[in-house]
Amino acid sequence: MPTDADPRSAPEPRLSLTLRAWKQCDRPDRVAAWDALAQWASEPNPFYESWYLLASLRALDPGGAVALIVLEADGQLAGLMPVKREARYYGYALPHWRNWAHANCFLGMPLVARGFERSFWREMLAWADRNAGRALFLHLAHLPVTGPLHEALAAELAASGRPAATVLREERAMLVTQTPATYLDSSLSTKKRKELRRQHRRLAEQGELATERCHDAAGLESWIAEFLRIEQSGWKGRQGSALASTADTAQLFAQALQGAASRGRLERLCLRLDGRPIAMLASFVAPPGAFSYKTAFDEDFARYSPGVLLQRENIALLQRDAVSWIDSCAAEDHPMIDHIWRERRAIARHSIGIGGPLRRAAFAAIARRETGRPARGIGA
C-alpha cells in the first residue's frame, strides 16, 4: 500500500497552458525561469532559448504579432513555443496556426521540461482546438523526426485519432563521432585529404596562420564586426542575404552572440592570417549537442578553401565533455559540409488537424491533396 514517501502517492501536477504576448516575458524574472527551463529541457533548442528568441523577436517582431505558448506545472514553467496566426500557407490562402521560425532559426522544437513531453502536446492541441478561429490546421516546421518530443507528439496524435501528416522531410549534415582526430580519415578520400594538406601548406606560406578558439565574451564586439564585414563582402552580400544587409538581422546576430556568450553557450572559431580573419564560425553549445550557427570566409582566399580548413578545426568541438554531436544547421545537400560530415539529421514539417469534426475533415482533404497520402500521423 502506498505511503506518504512513495512517489506513486504524489498528486499529478496542475497544468496550465496559456498564450502570452512575448513582451510580457521579456523581463528578468521570467527570463530566469525561461533559462532554467532550457537547462532541464528534454531536448536542446538554442533558437527557442531566451537569449536567442527574445533577440529575434525584438529585431523581427516589434509589433508583437508572435506570441508564446507557455505551459506551467504547479506554477513552474514547463514548456514554451512561439506561435503565430498566419493567413497564407506557403503561398496559398489557407489560414493556420504555426510555430514561429524565421530564416535564421534552424530548429522549431519547443522547449519542454523532461517528463512533460506528452503533456505539452496534449495541452497544446487542446488549446488549438479551442482557439482555432479561422485557422484550418496547426503547422509545425523544423522538427526532428526522432527523440522524446517527436515520439510524444506521434503517440498523442495516434491515441487521439487526430488527422496529421508530414508534409516535408529533409536531411541535413550532422557530426556524430567518438574519434574526432581520425574522423576526416574515414569521411574524406585520400585525394581530398591530400588536397586539404596542400591548401593548408600553401596558405601558411602567405604569412602567419593561426586558429583562434574562444569560449567567452572577450573581444566579442570586434569579432562580430569582423564577421559581418567578411560575410557582407562575399556572395551573400551581393545577393542581399548577408546578416549585415539589413539592420534587423545585424542586430539579431549581435544580440544573440552576446546572449549566448553570457550563458556559456557560445564557441567562436576563427582562422587568421597575419591577424586578418579569413574564415569564421559561430556555434551554439547546448548539451548534449552543439549547433553550427553562422560561418563566413574571405573570398580573396577562396582558392585555399579556408571554410573547409576551418571545419577541420571545428571537429575538435566534440572533445568537450558536454558535446556528443553537432548539427550543421545547413540546407540539405549543402555543397561544402555534406562532403565532410557524413551523418544526417532528419528534419520535418508536420501539419495537424484542429477544431471540430468538420474542420478536421477539411484539413484531411487538404493534407491528402498536398502529400498524396491520407493524413494518418507523423510516424518516423
C-alpha positions as CSV (number, residue, x, y, z in Angstrom):
1,M,0.0,0.0,0.0
2,P,1.5,3.4,-1.0
3,T,2.9,5.5,1.8
4,D,3.5,9.3,2.0
5,A,7.1,8.7,0.9
6,D,6.0,6.6,-2.1
7,P,6.3,8.7,-5.3
8,R,3.2,7.0,-6.6
9,S,1.2,8.8,-4.0
10,A,2.3,12.2,-5.2
11,P,-0.5,14.2,-6.9
12,E,-0.3,14.9,-10.6
13,P,0.9,18.5,-11.2
14,R,-1.7,21.1,-12.0
15,L,-1.1,22.0,-15.7
16,S,-2.0,25.4,-17.2
17,L,-1.3,26.3,-20.9
18,T,-1.7,29.9,-21.9
19,L,-0.9,32.3,-24.8
20,R,1.2,35.3,-23.7
21,A,2.4,38.3,-25.5
22,W,6.2,37.9,-25.9
23,K,6.9,41.3,-24.4
24,Q,5.3,40.1,-21.2
25,C,8.1,37.5,-20.9
26,D,10.9,40.0,-21.7
27,R,11.6,40.8,-18.1
28,P,14.2,39.5,-15.7
29,D,12.1,37.2,-13.5
30,R,10.5,35.4,-16.5
31,V,13.8,35.2,-18.4
32,A,15.3,33.5,-15.3
33,A,12.5,30.9,-15.3
34,W,13.0,30.5,-19.1
35,D,16.7,29.9,-18.7
36,A,16.0,27.3,-16.0
37,L,13.7,25.5,-18.4
38,A,16.4,25.4,-21.0
39,Q,18.7,23.6,-18.5
40,W,16.0,21.0,-17.8
41,A,14.6,20.7,-21.4
42,S,14.0,17.2,-22.7
43,E,15.9,18.2,-25.9
44,P,18.0,21.2,-26.6
45,N,16.9,24.0,-28.9
46,P,19.1,27.2,-28.5
47,F,16.9,29.0,-31.1
48,Y,14.0,29.0,-28.6
49,E,16.1,29.8,-25.5
50,S,15.5,33.3,-24.1
51,W,18.7,34.9,-25.3
52,Y,18.1,33.9,-29.0
53,L,14.3,34.0,-29.2
54,L,14.0,37.4,-27.5
55,A,16.7,38.8,-29.7
56,S,14.8,37.5,-32.7
57,L,11.5,39.0,-31.6
58,R,13.0,42.4,-30.7
59,A,14.6,42.6,-34.1
60,L,11.9,41.0,-36.3
61,D,8.6,41.3,-34.5
62,P,8.5,44.7,-32.8
63,G,4.7,44.9,-33.3
64,G,4.1,41.7,-31.3
65,A,2.4,39.5,-33.9
66,V,4.2,36.5,-32.4
67,A,3.0,35.1,-29.0
68,L,4.4,32.5,-26.7
69,I,2.6,29.3,-25.8
70,V,3.5,28.7,-22.1
71,L,2.9,25.5,-20.2
72,E,3.1,25.7,-16.4
73,A,3.1,22.8,-13.9
74,D,2.1,23.9,-10.4
75,G,3.1,27.4,-11.4
76,Q,6.5,26.5,-12.7
77,L,7.5,26.9,-16.4
78,A,7.5,23.5,-18.1
79,G,7.1,24.3,-21.8
80,L,7.4,27.2,-24.3
81,M,7.0,27.7,-28.0
82,P,6.5,30.8,-30.1
83,V,3.4,30.7,-32.4
84,K,1.8,33.0,-34.9
85,R,-1.6,33.0,-36.7
86,E,-0.9,33.1,-40.5
87,A,-3.3,33.9,-43.3
88,R,-1.2,32.1,-46.0
89,Y,0.4,28.7,-46.2
90,Y,3.4,28.7,-48.5
91,G,1.7,30.9,-51.0
92,Y,-1.8,29.5,-50.6
93,A,-4.8,31.3,-48.9
94,L,-5.1,28.7,-46.1
95,P,-5.2,30.3,-42.6
96,H,-3.5,28.3,-39.9
97,W,-1.6,28.5,-36.6
98,R,2.2,27.7,-36.8
99,N,5.3,27.7,-34.7
100,W,7.3,30.7,-35.5
101,A,10.7,30.2,-37.1
102,H,12.4,32.9,-39.2
103,A,15.1,32.5,-41.8
104,N,17.9,32.4,-39.2
105,C,16.1,30.0,-36.9
106,F,17.1,26.4,-37.7
107,L,15.0,24.4,-35.2
108,G,11.3,24.7,-34.3
109,M,11.1,22.2,-31.5
110,P,9.5,23.6,-28.3
111,L,11.5,23.8,-25.0
112,V,9.8,21.2,-22.8
113,A,10.9,20.0,-19.3
114,R,11.8,16.3,-19.1
115,G,8.8,14.2,-18.3
116,F,6.3,16.7,-19.7
117,E,6.6,15.9,-23.4
118,R,3.3,14.2,-23.8
119,S,1.5,16.7,-21.5
120,F,2.8,19.6,-23.6
121,W,1.5,18.3,-26.9
122,R,-1.9,17.3,-25.3
123,E,-2.4,20.7,-23.8
124,M,-1.1,22.5,-26.9
125,L,-3.5,20.6,-29.2
126,A,-6.5,21.2,-26.9
127,W,-5.6,24.9,-26.8
128,A,-5.5,24.9,-30.6
129,D,-8.9,23.3,-30.8
130,R,-10.4,25.9,-28.5
131,N,-8.7,28.8,-30.3
132,A,-8.8,27.7,-33.9
133,G,-10.7,30.8,-35.1
134,R,-10.3,30.8,-38.9
135,A,-7.3,28.5,-38.8
136,L,-7.7,25.3,-40.6
137,F,-4.8,23.4,-39.0
138,L,-1.7,23.7,-36.9
139,H,1.6,23.7,-38.8
140,L,4.9,22.7,-37.1
141,A,8.1,23.4,-39.0
142,H,11.7,22.4,-38.4
143,L,11.1,19.5,-36.0
144,P,13.4,16.5,-35.7
145,V,11.8,13.1,-36.6
146,T,13.5,11.3,-33.7
147,G,13.7,12.0,-30.0
148,P,11.3,12.2,-27.0
149,L,9.3,15.2,-28.3
150,H,8.7,13.6,-31.7
151,E,7.8,10.3,-30.1
152,A,5.4,12.1,-27.7
153,L,3.7,14.0,-30.5
154,A,3.3,10.9,-32.6
155,A,1.9,9.0,-29.7
156,E,-0.6,11.7,-28.8
157,L,-1.8,12.0,-32.4
158,A,-2.2,8.3,-32.7
159,A,-4.1,8.0,-29.3
160,S,-6.5,10.8,-30.2
161,G,-7.1,9.7,-33.8
162,R,-6.4,13.3,-34.9
163,P,-5.5,13.7,-38.6
164,A,-1.9,14.7,-39.2
165,A,0.6,14.5,-41.9
166,T,4.3,15.0,-42.5
167,V,4.3,17.4,-45.5
168,L,8.1,17.8,-45.9
169,R,11.1,15.8,-44.7
170,E,14.7,16.9,-45.3
171,E,18.1,15.7,-44.1
172,R,21.0,17.9,-43.1
173,A,24.5,17.2,-42.3
174,M,25.3,16.2,-38.7
175,L,28.5,15.2,-37.0
176,V,28.5,12.3,-34.5
177,T,31.8,10.7,-33.7
178,Q,33.8,9.4,-30.7
179,T,37.1,9.8,-32.6
180,P,37.4,13.4,-33.8
181,A,41.1,13.0,-34.5
182,T,40.5,10.3,-37.1
183,Y,37.1,11.4,-38.5
184,L,38.4,13.0,-41.6
185,D,40.4,9.9,-42.5
186,S,37.2,8.0,-42.8
187,S,34.9,10.7,-44.2
188,L,37.2,12.1,-46.9
189,S,39.0,10.4,-49.7
190,T,42.8,10.1,-49.7
191,K,42.9,12.6,-52.6
192,K,40.8,15.1,-50.8
193,R,42.8,14.9,-47.6
194,K,46.0,15.4,-49.6
195,E,44.5,18.4,-51.3
196,L,43.5,19.9,-47.9
197,R,47.0,19.5,-46.6
198,R,48.4,21.2,-49.7
199,Q,46.0,24.1,-49.4
200,H,46.9,24.5,-45.7
201,R,50.6,24.5,-46.5
202,R,50.2,27.0,-49.3
203,L,48.1,29.3,-47.1
204,A,50.7,29.1,-44.4
205,E,53.3,30.3,-46.9
206,Q,51.4,33.6,-47.2
207,G,52.0,34.6,-43.6
208,E,51.5,33.6,-40.0
209,L,48.5,31.2,-40.0
210,A,46.7,30.8,-36.7
211,T,43.5,29.1,-35.4
212,E,41.7,31.1,-32.7
213,R,39.1,29.4,-30.5
214,C,37.1,31.5,-27.9
215,H,34.5,30.4,-25.3
216,D,33.9,33.7,-23.6
217,A,32.9,37.3,-24.4
218,A,36.4,38.7,-24.6
219,G,36.8,40.8,-27.8
220,L,33.3,39.8,-28.9
221,E,32.2,43.2,-30.3
222,S,35.2,43.4,-32.7
223,W,34.7,39.7,-33.6
224,I,31.1,40.4,-34.6
225,A,32.1,43.4,-36.7
226,E,34.7,41.3,-38.5
227,F,32.3,38.5,-39.2
228,L,29.6,40.9,-40.6
229,R,32.2,42.6,-42.8
230,I,33.5,39.3,-44.2
231,E,30.1,37.9,-44.9
232,Q,28.9,41.1,-46.5
233,S,31.9,41.2,-48.8
234,G,31.0,37.8,-50.3
235,W,28.2,36.3,-52.4
236,K,25.7,36.7,-49.6
237,G,26.3,40.4,-49.6
238,R,25.9,40.6,-53.4
239,Q,22.6,38.6,-53.1
240,G,21.4,40.8,-50.2
241,S,21.1,37.8,-47.8
242,A,24.1,38.6,-45.6
243,L,23.3,39.5,-41.9
244,A,24.6,43.0,-42.4
245,S,22.3,43.5,-45.4
246,T,19.6,44.7,-43.0
247,A,19.8,46.4,-39.7
248,D,17.3,43.9,-38.2
249,T,19.4,40.8,-38.9
250,A,22.7,42.5,-37.9
251,Q,21.0,43.5,-34.6
252,L,19.8,39.9,-34.1
253,F,23.3,38.4,-34.8
254,A,25.0,40.8,-32.3
255,Q,22.4,40.4,-29.5
256,A,22.3,36.6,-30.0
257,L,26.0,36.1,-29.7
258,Q,26.2,38.4,-26.7
259,G,23.4,36.5,-25.0
260,A,25.0,33.1,-25.8
261,A,28.3,34.2,-24.5
262,S,26.8,35.5,-21.3
263,R,25.4,32.0,-20.6
264,G,28.4,30.0,-21.7
265,R,26.6,28.9,-24.9
266,L,29.0,30.3,-27.5
267,E,32.0,29.0,-29.2
268,R,33.8,31.2,-31.7
269,L,36.3,29.8,-34.2
270,C,38.5,31.9,-36.5
271,L,41.3,31.2,-39.0
272,R,43.6,34.2,-39.1
273,L,46.4,35.1,-41.5
274,D,48.8,37.7,-40.1
275,G,45.9,38.6,-37.7
276,R,43.4,39.1,-40.5
277,P,40.3,36.9,-40.3
278,I,39.8,34.7,-43.4
279,A,37.3,32.2,-42.1
280,M,34.9,32.5,-39.0
281,L,32.3,30.2,-37.4
282,A,29.9,30.9,-34.5
283,S,28.5,27.8,-32.8
284,F,25.9,27.5,-30.0
285,V,26.7,24.9,-27.4
286,A,23.5,23.3,-26.0
287,P,24.4,20.0,-24.3
288,P,24.4,17.2,-25.3
289,G,24.8,18.9,-28.7
290,A,26.1,21.9,-30.5
291,F,24.8,23.9,-33.5
292,S,26.9,25.5,-36.2
293,Y,25.0,28.8,-36.4
294,K,26.8,31.0,-38.9
295,T,30.0,30.8,-40.9
296,A,31.8,33.1,-43.3
297,F,35.0,33.2,-45.2
298,D,37.0,35.8,-47.1
299,E,36.6,35.1,-50.8
300,D,40.0,36.6,-51.6
301,F,41.4,33.3,-50.2
302,A,38.8,31.0,-51.8
303,R,41.5,29.0,-53.7
304,Y,42.7,27.8,-50.3
305,S,39.3,26.6,-49.2
306,P,39.5,28.4,-45.8
307,G,35.9,27.4,-44.9
308,V,36.8,23.7,-45.2
309,L,40.0,24.2,-43.3
310,L,38.1,25.8,-40.5
311,Q,35.6,22.9,-40.4
312,R,38.6,20.6,-40.0
313,E,39.4,22.5,-36.8
314,N,35.7,22.6,-35.8
315,I,35.6,18.8,-35.2
316,A,37.6,19.4,-32.0
317,L,34.4,20.8,-30.5
318,L,33.4,17.1,-29.9
319,Q,36.2,16.8,-27.5
320,R,34.3,18.9,-25.0
321,D,32.7,16.7,-22.3
322,A,29.2,18.1,-22.8
323,V,29.1,17.8,-26.6
324,S,28.4,14.4,-28.3
325,W,27.0,15.7,-31.7
326,I,26.9,18.8,-33.8
327,D,24.0,19.9,-36.0
328,S,25.3,21.7,-39.1
329,C,22.1,23.8,-39.5
330,A,22.9,23.7,-43.2
331,A,20.5,23.2,-46.0
332,E,20.0,19.7,-47.4
333,D,22.7,18.8,-50.0
334,H,25.0,21.6,-48.9
335,P,27.9,21.7,-51.4
336,M,30.6,22.0,-48.7
337,I,29.5,20.5,-45.4
338,D,27.8,17.4,-46.9
339,H,31.2,16.2,-48.2
340,I,32.8,16.5,-44.8
341,W,30.1,15.4,-42.3
342,R,28.7,12.0,-43.2
343,E,25.9,11.6,-40.6
344,R,22.4,13.1,-41.3
345,R,19.7,14.6,-39.1
346,A,16.2,14.4,-40.5
347,I,14.0,17.5,-40.0
348,A,10.3,17.7,-40.9
349,R,7.3,19.9,-41.3
350,H,4.1,18.5,-39.9
351,S,0.5,19.7,-40.3
352,I,-2.2,18.7,-37.8
353,G,-5.9,18.9,-37.8
354,I,-7.6,21.1,-35.1
355,G,-11.0,22.2,-34.1
356,G,-14.2,20.2,-34.6
357,P,-15.0,17.3,-36.9
358,L,-15.9,19.3,-40.0
359,R,-12.7,21.4,-39.7
360,R,-10.6,18.3,-39.2
361,A,-12.2,16.7,-42.2
362,A,-11.4,19.7,-44.3
363,F,-7.8,19.6,-43.2
364,A,-7.6,15.9,-44.0
365,A,-8.6,16.7,-47.6
366,I,-6.1,19.5,-47.8
367,A,-3.3,17.3,-46.5
368,R,-4.2,14.5,-48.9
369,R,-4.1,17.0,-51.8
370,E,-0.7,18.2,-50.6
371,T,1.0,14.9,-49.9
372,G,-0.9,12.4,-51.9
373,R,-1.5,10.3,-48.8
374,P,-4.2,10.0,-46.1
375,A,-3.5,12.2,-43.0
376,R,-2.8,9.3,-40.7
377,G,0.0,10.6,-38.5
378,I,3.7,11.5,-38.4
379,G,5.4,8.2,-37.6
380,A,9.1,8.2,-38.4
